[in-house]
Amino acid sequence: MSEPTTKKAAATRRASSVAAASSMKKKAAAQSTSDFVKFSKFVLQMQMLELQSQLDLLDELSKMSDDEKLETLFSLIDRDGDGKIDARELAQGLRSLDEDLAFGESLEAAVASVATFDTDADAKLDKAEFKKFLEELLGALDCTFHELSELLVMQVLSSDSFANPLEEAIGDMISEPLDEAVMEAEIFRTALTDERMVALFTLFDVNNDNAVEFKEVALGLYKMTDDMEESSRAALAALLMYDEDENKTLDYVEFTKLVLNVISTAPDDVSFDEMIDDMLKAAAMPAVMSEEDLAMLVVADEMQKAVMELEETAREIAEVVDAVQYGRMQRLFDLWDLDHDGSIDFSELALGMRKFQEAKDMEDTIAETVAAMLTFDENDDQKLDRVEFAVFLAKYAQAAEIDLHELIDFMVVASALKDNSEAEKAYIKRIGAEASEEIKAIEAKLKEM
């Protein structure tokens, strides 16, 4: 059965289904017995045509060889016909196989699958790689390749996910970020199996307990920066960002994420190999610390323990910094941090909130911004750092009874696609300094109480 024949059978099925649905509406609105009988007969004819097209399609599929089924399925999923299946196209295929799979979930699964089976690092699957992906599915579904191919072809051709213009439009918009996500996932998988990463983890793990704690992270980074204050700050941030199981240490997988983040800050002309080699050399050297640096490490360790204890009561952040959502939260923070100073001040928070509160009065947005600053600015600097911003998002979603993941996705899209009006920017800029001073005064009074 050729590809055009397959698509023609599918089109017949869809057309019959649409015609039947339309006639059902006319049948319900029929004004006479004659009209009712006429429309009823047409509905039955369309339903029979739809069923017959399905039977014909199954019959033709049963005559295909496995290679023909693979070729047909690949061409159906490869929507743009470039001979490759990207994460967006695979996500559509996955949703056709499981209609209960949410749009976001299908994208996450597709990114992970492409990253796993893409052997030439182009963030796409060619036919050989796609076949490997299908073979992996066989084990999970416990069926033959013949059965799997027929199931997938039938589901892809009949699924509504391939005819959803909204999802296709969103898919087109995020196609490039999806390819970047695949590349990042592939880099992570490669780094996990790199012997140098294993060796670096061993050097950081001074007490050989297969985990690195705050002092070990700070000490390891100090060897590379010779700056204990900066190393301690980075170590605390690492635990807050990457300690996914909340045990106050980093295991090997979490440690790898930290190292990749460090490497990502290197200049573009410095490669991964160069960075990991330099980090290994520095970590292998004995630590030479002054008494001042040693004292600073001890103090930083105590501060870290206090911060982690506070985080035990505000672990809504865990919803934000899971493996999938943390990147999106970072993206949202960066979009709102207009001056890129690593914190969000009153004006930036107000402008960010306005982008998805257009229906509200400006006064309401300002009031909510002031309340957010007073509530979540833990260190009273009239700004929100990444941790404070994360807790703010979690509490905001909880108060509004909105799913946190959906809220972040919506905020990211709204922030990326919308821009504040010039009038909003001017007004918020004008009152920003005054509002920050008021917040500072209120925080001072609260401390005195």
Stockholm file with secondary structure:
# STOCKHOLM 1.0

chainA/1-449         MSEPTTKKAAATRRASSVAAASSMKKKAAAQSTSDFVKFSKFVLQMQMLELQSQLDLLDELSKMSDDEKLETLFSLIDRDGDGKIDARELAQGLRSLDEDLAFGESLEAAVASVATFDTDADAKLDKAEFKKFLEELLGALDCTFHELSELLVMQVLSSDSFANPLEEAIGDMISEPLDEAVMEAEIFRTALTDERMVALFTLFDVNNDNAVEFKEVALGLYKMTDDMEESSRAALAALLMYDEDENKTLDYVEFTKLVLNVISTAPDDVSFDEMIDDMLKAAAMPAVMSEEDLAMLVVADEMQKAVMELEETAREIAEVVDAVQYGRMQRLFDLWDLDHDGSIDFSELALGMRKFQEAKDMEDTIAETVAAMLTFDENDDQKLDRVEFAVFLAKYAQAAEIDLHELIDFMVVASALKDNSEAEKAYIKRIGAEASEEIKAIEAKLKEM
#=GR chainA/1-449 SS CCHHHHHHHHHHHHHHHHHHHHHHHHHHTCCSHHHHHHHHHHHHHHHHHHHHHHHHHHHHHHTSCHHHHHHHHHHHHCTTCSSCBCHHHHHHHHHHHCTTSCHHHHHHHHHHHHHHHCSSSSSSBCHHHHHHHHHHHHHHHTCCHHHHHHHHHHHHHHCGGGGCHHHHHHHHHTHHHHHHHHHHHHHHHHHHTCHHHHHHHHHHCTTCSSSBCHHHHHHHHHHHHSCHHHHHHHHHHHHHHHCTTCSSSBCHHHHHHHHHHHHHTSCTTSCHHHHHHHHHHHHHSCCCCCHHHHHHHHHHHHHHHHHHHHHHTCTTHHHHSSTTHHHHHHHHHHHHCTTCSSSEEHHHHHHHHHTTCTTSCHHHHHHHHHHHHHHHCTTSSSEECHHHHHHHHHHHHHHHTCCHHHHHHHHHHHHHHCCCCHHHHHHHHHHHHHHHHHHHHHHHHHHHC
#=GC SS_cons         CCHHHHHHHHHHHHHHHHHHHHHHHHHHTCCSHHHHHHHHHHHHHHHHHHHHHHHHHHHHHHTSCHHHHHHHHHHHHCTTCSSCBCHHHHHHHHHHHCTTSCHHHHHHHHHHHHHHHCSSSSSSBCHHHHHHHHHHHHHHHTCCHHHHHHHHHHHHHHCGGGGCHHHHHHHHHTHHHHHHHHHHHHHHHHHHTCHHHHHHHHHHCTTCSSSBCHHHHHHHHHHHHSCHHHHHHHHHHHHHHHCTTCSSSBCHHHHHHHHHHHHHTSCTTSCHHHHHHHHHHHHHSCCCCCHHHHHHHHHHHHHHHHHHHHHHTCTTHHHHSSTTHHHHHHHHHHHHCTTCSSSEEHHHHHHHHHTTCTTSCHHHHHHHHHHHHHHHCTTSSSEECHHHHHHHHHHHHHHHTCCHHHHHHHHHHHHHHCCCCHHHHHHHHHHHHHHHHHHHHHHHHHHHC
//
